[in-house]
Amino acid sequence: MSSLQSTASTCIKNKILRLFYEEILNQGKLDLIDEMFASDFVSHPGELDTKVPGREPFKAVVTRLKTSFPDLYFTIEDTVSEDNRMVVRWSMEGTHLSDLDGISATGKRIKGYGITIFRLEEDRIAELWAQTDRLGFVQQLIGQNPAPVDPLS
């Protein structure tokens, strides 16, 4: 690949990331999912060892998050890219104002972190794997901290 092709490819990847985080997740523009995601898109939620095919289930996830945390805001902290894959380390903040997975609105401002891996196909998101600190997220909402565990014992 020439350096010109590499630069163009990097620009396209950066645009995809910017649209994904800024417009889809931060602004809730769900119509962009149909434009940016492959027709056979598959997501791999971190807490589930499964595949979730389709754009509609991903739209439902974004809707659920934006309903529960109307001011939810994601920040890209770091990116790495190679070939047709991109890795993003991100942070998010939001105020819990509506029920989420059986947890009633707390009014608490939370902060979370995660890593998402994207696989592109013809400049569209074909697959993504998301890992988040779900336990830390829930602990912030309900205020419970389990006793520390010594991983070497």
C-alpha positions as CSV (number, residue, x, y, z in Angstrom):
1,M,0.0,0.0,0.0
2,S,1.4,3.4,-0.9
3,S,1.7,6.1,1.7
4,L,-1.1,8.1,-0.2
5,Q,-3.4,5.0,0.1
6,S,-2.5,4.6,3.7
7,T,-3.3,8.2,4.5
8,A,-6.6,8.0,2.7
9,S,-7.5,4.8,4.5
10,T,-6.6,6.4,7.9
11,C,-8.8,9.4,7.1
12,I,-11.7,7.2,6.3
13,K,-11.2,5.2,9.5
14,N,-11.0,8.4,11.6
15,K,-14.2,9.7,10.0
16,I,-16.0,6.4,10.8
17,L,-14.9,6.6,14.4
18,R,-15.9,10.3,14.7
19,L,-19.3,9.6,13.3
20,F,-19.8,6.5,15.5
21,Y,-18.9,8.2,18.8
22,E,-19.9,11.8,18.1
23,E,-23.1,11.4,16.1
24,I,-24.5,7.9,16.9
25,L,-23.5,7.5,20.6
26,N,-23.3,11.1,21.8
27,Q,-26.1,12.6,19.7
28,G,-28.3,9.5,19.2
29,K,-28.5,9.8,15.4
30,L,-29.7,6.2,14.8
31,D,-30.3,6.8,11.1
32,L,-26.5,6.8,10.6
33,I,-26.4,3.1,11.7
34,D,-28.1,2.1,8.4
35,E,-25.5,4.1,6.4
36,M,-22.4,3.1,8.4
37,F,-23.0,-0.5,9.3
38,A,-22.8,-3.4,6.9
39,S,-26.1,-5.1,6.1
40,D,-24.9,-8.3,7.9
41,F,-23.5,-6.4,10.9
42,V,-22.8,-8.5,14.0
43,S,-22.0,-7.2,17.5
44,H,-20.3,-9.1,20.3
45,P,-21.4,-7.7,23.7
46,G,-18.6,-8.1,26.2
47,E,-20.7,-9.6,29.0
48,L,-22.2,-12.2,26.8
49,D,-20.3,-14.9,24.9
50,T,-22.6,-14.6,21.9
51,K,-23.1,-12.9,18.6
52,V,-26.0,-10.4,18.1
53,P,-26.7,-10.0,14.4
54,G,-28.3,-7.0,12.9
55,R,-28.5,-3.2,13.0
56,E,-31.8,-3.1,14.9
57,P,-30.5,-4.7,18.1
58,F,-27.7,-2.2,18.1
59,K,-30.1,0.7,17.7
60,A,-32.1,-0.7,20.7
61,V,-28.9,-0.6,22.8
62,V,-28.2,3.0,21.9
63,T,-31.8,4.0,22.5
64,R,-31.8,2.3,25.9
65,L,-28.5,4.0,27.0
66,K,-29.6,7.4,25.7
67,T,-33.0,7.0,27.5
68,S,-31.4,6.1,30.8
69,F,-28.6,8.6,30.5
70,P,-29.8,11.5,28.3
71,D,-26.6,13.4,28.7
72,L,-24.4,10.4,28.0
73,Y,-21.1,11.4,26.4
74,F,-18.4,9.3,25.0
75,T,-14.8,10.5,24.6
76,I,-12.2,8.7,22.4
77,E,-9.1,8.3,24.6
78,D,-6.9,6.3,22.3
79,T,-7.0,4.5,18.9
80,V,-5.0,1.8,17.2
81,S,-5.6,0.7,13.6
82,E,-4.3,-2.0,11.4
83,D,-5.7,-3.3,8.1
84,N,-9.5,-3.5,8.4
85,R,-9.6,-3.3,12.2
86,M,-9.7,-0.4,14.7
87,V,-9.4,-0.5,18.4
88,V,-10.7,2.4,20.5
89,R,-10.2,3.0,24.2
90,W,-12.9,5.3,25.4
91,S,-14.5,6.8,28.5
92,M,-18.1,7.8,29.0
93,E,-20.0,10.0,31.5
94,G,-23.7,10.5,32.1
95,T,-26.4,11.1,34.6
96,H,-28.7,8.2,35.4
97,L,-32.2,9.7,35.0
98,S,-34.3,6.6,33.9
99,D,-34.6,2.9,34.6
100,L,-31.8,0.7,33.3
101,D,-31.8,-3.1,33.5
102,G,-34.1,-3.0,36.6
103,I,-32.1,-0.2,38.4
104,S,-34.4,2.8,39.0
105,A,-33.1,6.3,38.2
106,T,-30.6,7.3,40.8
107,G,-29.7,10.8,39.5
108,K,-26.1,9.8,40.0
109,R,-23.4,11.0,37.6
110,I,-21.3,8.0,36.5
111,K,-18.1,7.5,34.6
112,G,-17.1,4.4,32.8
113,Y,-14.4,3.0,30.6
114,G,-14.2,0.5,27.8
115,I,-12.5,-0.8,24.7
116,T,-14.2,-1.5,21.4
117,I,-12.7,-3.4,18.4
118,F,-14.2,-2.7,15.0
119,R,-13.9,-4.7,11.9
120,L,-14.6,-2.8,8.6
121,E,-15.7,-4.2,5.3
122,E,-15.9,-1.8,2.3
123,D,-15.7,1.2,4.7
124,R,-18.6,0.0,6.8
125,I,-18.7,-1.4,10.3
126,A,-19.2,-5.1,9.8
127,E,-18.5,-6.3,13.4
128,L,-17.7,-4.9,16.8
129,W,-16.6,-6.3,20.1
130,A,-17.2,-4.1,23.2
131,Q,-15.7,-4.7,26.6
132,T,-16.8,-2.4,29.5
133,D,-16.3,-2.3,33.3
134,R,-19.9,-3.3,33.8
135,L,-19.4,-4.2,37.5
136,G,-17.8,-0.8,38.2
137,F,-20.7,0.9,36.3
138,V,-23.4,-0.9,38.4
139,Q,-21.4,-0.2,41.6
140,Q,-21.6,3.5,40.9
141,L,-25.3,3.3,40.4
142,I,-26.3,1.2,43.4
143,G,-23.4,2.2,45.7
144,Q,-22.2,-1.2,46.7
145,N,-18.6,-2.2,46.7
146,P,-17.8,-5.9,47.2
147,A,-14.9,-6.9,49.4
148,P,-11.6,-7.0,47.5
149,V,-10.5,-10.4,46.2
150,D,-6.9,-11.5,46.2
151,P,-6.4,-13.0,42.8
152,L,-3.4,-15.0,44.0
153,S,-5.2,-16.8,46.8
